[in-house]
């Protein structure tokens, strides 16, 4: 095989790999693992963020219609005081702070930043949590999710 044909084949293979990787990353938003969080006998299908990359990205960049009746469940390896912020968010959220499956606090109607605004920050301080549930704004009230509620969480 001549050298130019080898280079062309290698270049083609590299391009195919890059295209496949980019496609997998873009599809990853929709292909994220799902869990079911049941609150007051109402099951909610949510995406799972259980690694540093997914927890950092969260729902940033999602449009309200992409989230629909879903939210995102952030799972951490141990309980700690957690901080979240609304950077890159395009929808308002209810943020549910969870320790050992029990709701310990709820921040309702946290606003997505408008152009040029500093994103809002939230914290579970002083309560350590091991999970955080982000839902479209209004869902915590709609499903009566309040401190003290024990959630049923079914992981994939």
Helices and strands as residue ranges (DSSP letters): H 3-31, E 34-39, E 42-49, H 52-57, H 64-67, E 71-80, E 83-85, E 93-99, E 102-110, E 121-123, E 129-136, H 139-142, E 152-154
